[in-house]
Amino acid sequence: MQAIQILTPGTADALVLRDLPTPAPGPNQALIRIEASGVNFIDIYFREGRYPAPLPLTLGQEAAGIIVALGEQDSNSPAFKVGDRVAWCSVAGTYAQLAVAPTDRLILIPEAVSFQQAAAAMLQGMTAHYLSHSACPIELGDEILIHAGAGGVGLLFIQMAKALGARVFTTVSTDEKADLAKAAGADEVIFYTREDFAAKVKKLIAGPGLAAVYDSVGKSTFDKSLEVLRPRGTMILFGGSSGAVPPFDPIRLSVLGSLYLTRPKLQDYTATRTELETRANSVLQSVASGKIKIRLEHTYPLADAAHAHRDLESRKTTGKLLLIP
């Protein structure tokens, strides 16, 4: 089979298409033929070496496909069979034609959801779900800011936040992205490339500040994001597309009004089988019913993974990028 690996950390040029032996599923595992694999910023972090991992490393954390073989399953394993359509995330090795995954991390794909929709919904959809429902639960009437509102997470997050009754502010860089964010339901769209987003938010808010800021951008937005929070507001930093946030003195949180700061990750909000099923099924059923609309920005052949990484890093994309083996 073919897979995309890195032999050493580096730029997108470090991605190499390699011929590898077909893996065999072990106990409580499944071998899956991948139909679509998601491209995410976490893949870039592993490629750069920001997240260390043993090398060579097959990249990718999210996919959808068909079970082609099962290892021996114990009595506690979920009941799957060869031929089942499944999706999963947070398991390395999905930039490939075939992958092995633990059966307790697999989710059945509803009939009304395509492989591409499922691959696009798992990591980013569940990220939006845990952010809006658990990391800092949104309440009716909350005013919140979601950075990068036209990205894969952003467009899904805006839809969920509006369904929960929030007034949603978001930042974008282009007119096209502004139109997409508005179509997703954003109430206020701010061009961070043209104006000071913090100053604009302060002019538009109804109260002393926002209830929460959800920030996947990091270095270039972090400081001003703290400034727009109300006393005891919450800063949720869940990514760093512009770079890592420099160290800072926590006393600043006190000075700005006893603020809360959290740096969550999806794995900790899908740690149990029950929580994984609850989040994933909520997202996939919302996709199936049309309550959540997924924007599939672009698909690339597996061999063009480097192109996909460059496009994502440029921050010019909207919606989801997928690799098709």
N, C-alpha and C positions, 0 to 999 in steps of 0.2 A: 504494500500500500504506500501511498505518498502522504507526506506530512510536512508542515512548515516548522522548522526548528531554528533556534539560535545556538551557535557554538561558543560565542563570546558575546557579552552585552555590547550594545552600540546603537547606531542609527537604524533606520529602516533597511539599510543595505545589509544589516546583519541577518536578515531573514533568509533562510535557505530552504529550498524545496528538496526533500530527501526521500529516497526509497527506503522504507523500513519494513521489518518483518510484521506480519499480521499478528496483533496481540491476541492472547487467549484469556478469556474471562476466568478469574479465580472464584473462590467461594463468595457467594453473595454479590457477585458482579454480573454485568451484562456486556456483551460486545454489540455495538451499535453501528450501523451504516449511517453515516452523517449525510443529511440532506441539505442542511444549512447551518453555518456557524457564525455567531455574533462577533463583531469587532468592537472592543471596548477600551477605554483608557487604561484599565488595569493591565491589559496586554502590553501596552506601551511601557508601563512602569516596570513590568518584568523584563521586557526587551532591553530597557535602558540599564537594568541592574538596580533600580531604585528599590525594588523588592527582590532580595537575593533568592536564588533557587539553584539546585544542582543542575549542571550542564552536561551534555546537551539537553535543551528543554524544548518540548513541543508546546507551542503557545496555544492560547485559547482557553476560555473559561465557560463557554455557553454554546449549546447546540440543540438541534432537534433531528431525529432520525428514526430508524426502524431497528428493533432488536433482531439480531441475526443469530445469536447464540447466548446461552445462559450457563454460568458456572453452577456448581451445586449450591442450592439455597437452603438455609435452615428455616425452622418453623417461625422465626420472628421476621423473616424477610417479606416485603410486600409481594403480592402475587402478580407477577408479570409472565408473559409468554412470548415465544418467538413470533415476530410479526407485529407486535404492539408498536404503535406510534408514540414516542416518548420525547420529552424535552428535559434538560437539566442545565445547571450552572454551578459555578464555584468548584468545579472539578477540572484540573488542568488537562490539556491535551486535545482540544477540539479543533485545532487547525489541521485537520486530517480527514482522510476518507473513511477511516474506521477509528473507533475509540472505545476504551473500556471505562465503565463508570459503575460505582456502587448502586445496587438496585434501590437502596433506601434514599438515594438522591434523585431518582427518576420520577417524573410526573406524566401521567397519561395525557395526551393531547386530545381535547374535544374534537368531535368530527367536523364541526363548523370552523375550526382553526387550521390554517395551512402550516406546513413545516416552517416556511419563512416567517409567518406571523409568530409562531411559537418560539423560534430561535430569537426573534427580535424582542419578545415580551418578557423572557425569563429574568435575566439579570437586571435590565433597566426597569421593567415593570415592577418586580419585587423590591427594587431599590426605592422607587417612588412610593410603593405601598408601605414599607417599614418607616420611611421618613415621615410620611403624612399620618400614619396610624399609630406609630410606636415610639420612634426616637424623640419626636416632639409632636404629639398628637394635635391635629388642627381642630379647633372648635368653631362653631358657627359664629360668624362675625369677625374672626381673626383677620388682621391685616398682616400679610406675609410677603417676603421677597424671595423669589426663586431666580437665581442667576442662571444664565445660559438657557433661557426658556425655549429656544428652538432646537436644542439638542435632543438626543434620544430620550434621556431621562426627563429633560425639561418639558417636552410636549406631553408626555404621559402624566407627569407630576401636576402640571397645570390643570389637566382634566380631573384628576383625583381631588385636588385642592378645591376646585369649584364645586364638585359634587358634595364636599364636606361643608360648604357654605363660607369659604374664605373670600376676602377681597385680595386678589393676586396682583402683585407688582412683579415685573420680570425685566431682565436686561438682555439685550440683543445687540448685534453689531451692524446689521444691514436691514434695508426696507423689506427684502424678501423674508428674512427671519421674523421681522415684526409682524408681517401679515400672517405667518404660520402661528406665532404665539397668540395673536388675537383670535384666530380661528379656533385655537384650542380652548379659548375662554379667558385669557388674561385680561384684567381690567385696566392695567396701566403698563405700557411698554416703554422702556427707557433705552435710548441708544448710548451705551457706555462709551462708544468711540467718539461721540459728539458732545457729550455733556457730563457733568459731574453727577453720577447717579445718586450719591448721598444727598446732595443739595436738592435734586429733583424730588426724591422721595419725601424729604422733610416738608416740601411745599405742598405735597399731595395728600399726606396722611391726615386722618381725622383726629387722632389722639397724640400722646406724647412720644410715640414711636411704634415700631412694628413689634408684633408678638414674637416673630421668628424670622431669621434669614437662613436659607438653605443654599449653601455655597459649594459648588463643585469646581470652582475656578482657582481659588486659593490665593496665591501670592499677590496678584494684582487687585484683588477685591476685598481681602480680609479686613484690613484696617478700617476702611470706610463702611463696611458692613456692620462692624461693631457700633459705629456712630449712629446708625439709624434705628437701633433697638430701643424699646421702652425699658424703664427700670424692671429688672427681673426677666427681661427678654432672653431668648435663647439663640445662640449661634450654632448652627449645625454644619460643620465642615466635613463634607463627604467626598472630596476629591481635590485635585490640584493641577488642573489642565494648564495653568500658567506658571506652575512651579510650586515648590514647597513653601509653606509659610515660615518665615524666620522665627526663631525663638523670641518670646516676649514675656514681660513680667506680668504674672497673673493679677497683680494689684490693679492693673488697668481695668479688669472686669469689675472690681469694686468701685473704682472711681466713676465708671460709666453707669453705675446703677445696679450693682449686685447681679451682673449678667451671668448667664450659664453658657458654658462652652462644651460641646461634645464632638468627638471625632469617631463616628460609628462606621461599621462595615457590615455588609449584608450577611456574612457568615454567622455573625453573632445574633442575627435576628431570624435566622432559619436553622438554628442549631439542633432542633429536635424534628423528628419526622412529622409530628402534628403541626408544628409551626410552619414548616416548609409546605405541607399540603394546604394549609389554610391560606397562606399568602399566594402560592402559585395558582391554586384553583380559583381564588378570588380574581386574580389578574386575568387568567385565561378565560374564565366564564364571562368577564366583562368584555373581553375582546370578541368572544363568540356572539354575545348579544348586541354588540355594537355600542355599548356604553363607553368603551375606550377605543379610540381609533389610533392605529399604529401607522406612522409614516415610514415606509421603507425607502430610504434615500437612494441607495445604490447597492447592486450586487457585483461581486468580483469573482473571477475564477480563483481557485485556491492558490494557483501559482502567482497571482497578482496581490498577494497579501501585503507586500511592501508598499504598493500603490495605495491600498486601503489605509495603511498606517499613516502615510504622508498626508492623505486627504483628511483624516481625523485630526492629526496634529496641527493642520493649518487652521482649524477652528472655523472653516468656511462651510462645513457640511451641516445639514439639518436632518433630524430623524436618525434612522438606523442604517448602519453599514453591515453587510453580510458577505461571507465567503461561501461559495458554492463548490464543493469538491467535484 
